């Protein structure tokens, strides 16, 4: 039986994480926290508390970014919640820790939002993804490009009511992609 840890923000918690264990089946023991991993610095802190559950995982699949790239939360010129430099530094710290805990680490790119969502900007999301992908790949982290998958039709794959979370169809699609990537190799 392979041990899998799923970590991430609400795209995991309310989204693909609800379906992945079933798709993986009995050959996989799946751990995922009941808490939303929110922004990257929160995830870094959670690794201390979750170390025992994550340690010795065969596969760790993780995402962060929607909270970090949030703009418009404060009246400061639409700056992202986490500046790019801090995001990169902490993402690399998380990646370093996860590599110590698991044999194979996979990062899922940050998914887009509906363009009319006032608290995130798809340009910022794309930029943060573009900055992180080569840095994580250089560390041996695999990339699961959920961004491109969802970006193909955000009005279909992102819920109309909140404009940020995956629709039922988006959950199914992303869960299948996450499960497929986990089962590779």
N, C-alpha and C positions, 0 to 999 in steps of 0.2 A: 504494500500500500504506500502510495506517495503522499507526503505531507505538503500541503499547499497553504500559504498565507495570503489572504486578500486584504490589502490595505488601501485606503483612499477616502476621498471626500464623499459627498452625497451621490455622485454619479455611480459610485460603488455601493454605498449603503442602501439607497432607495432604488438603485438601478440594476446594473449587471450582477451585483452580489446576491440579489434575490433569486437568481436563476442558475448561476454557475455551479454550485454544489450538485444540483440535480443533473445538469448536463455532464459533469465529470463522472458521476456514478460512484459505485462502491469501491473502485480502485484508488480513490483519492480521499484523504482525510483533510477537510477544509476548515481552517480557522479564519475567522474575520471578526474584528471587534464590533461590539454593538454600538460603539460610538462613531460618530463622523470624524474622520481624521482631519477635517477642515483645511487649514493652511499648513505650509510645509514646516514651520517652526513648531506648530502643535504636533504634527506627526513625529518630528524629531523627539519631542518630549515624551510622546506616547511609546516610543521604542524602548525607553527605560522601563516603563510599566509592563509592556507586552513582551519583553525579551524572552521570558520563559515559554510563552505560547508560540513565538515565532522561531526560536532557536532550532537549528537542525532541520529547517524546512528544505524540502527538495526544490520547491519553486515558491518564489515570492513575487506576486503581481501587485503593483502599486501605482496609484495616481495621486497627484496633487496639482493644484493650479487655479481652479475657479475662484477660490477665496483670494488667493495671492494676486490675481490679475484684476480683481474687482476695482472698478473706478467709480467715481461719483458717490462714494460713501460719505465723504466729508467735503466741505467747501474749500478745497485746496487745489483747485485747477484740474480735477479728474486724475490725480496721481493714483497709480495702482496701490492697493493695500500693502503689498510687499514690493519694495523697489527691486529692480532687476538684479542688482549686485547682491543684495541679501538673499533673493530667491535662489540664484545660482549657488551661492556659498552654502546655503542650508540644504538645497537639493543634493549637492555633492556630499554633504555630511550624512544625509539620510542614505544615499546610495552606498557610501563606504560602510556604514553600520549594517545595512541589509546584506551586503556581500559577506560580512563576517557571520551572519546568521543563516544564510541559505546558500545552496549549491548553485541555483540559477535565479537571477533577478530580472524581472521584466517591468519596464515602465510604460504605462499607458498615457499617451499624450492627452493634454487637456482638451476636452470637447468644446465646440463652439456653442454659442447661445443664439437665440433669435435676435436678429439685428436691432429690433426695437427695445430690447431689454436695457433698461437705463443704468444698471450697475456693473455691466461688463462690456468690454469693447473687443470685438473679434480680432481687430488688428493687434491689440496688446496680447491676446491669447496666442495668436499665430507667432508673434515675435518671441514670446517666452518659450514656446515649443521649439522654435528654430534655434534659439540659443542653447537649449538644454540637450537636444537630441545628439549632436556630435560629442558633447562633453560626456554624456552618459555612455554612448557607444564606445568612446575611448577607454572607459573603465570596464568594458565588457558587459554592460547592461543591455539587454535586448529591448527593442522598442516595439510596442503594440500601438499602431497608429489609429486610435479611435477617433482622433480629430478629423482626419480625411474621410473616414467612414461616415460619420455623422454630418460632416460639412457637405456631403453630396446632396443632402436635402434637409436642411435644418427645420423647415416647416413640417416635415413628416416625422423626423426623429426627435424633435424637442417639443415638449408639452406647450400647448397654447396658453394654458392658464398661468403658469409661472415663468415661462420663456427661458428656463435654464436647465431643468431636469429632463431626463429622457422620457419620451412617450412610451406607451406600451410596446409599440413596434421598435422603437429605439432600444429599449431594454432587451428585447428578444435578439435583435441584431448584434448589439454589443456583447451580450452574454455569450452568444454563439462564438463570436470572434475571440473573446477572452478564453473560453474553454478550448477552442481550437489551438490557440497559441500555447496554452499550458500543456496540451497533449502532444505538441510537436516534440520531436527528439526522443 
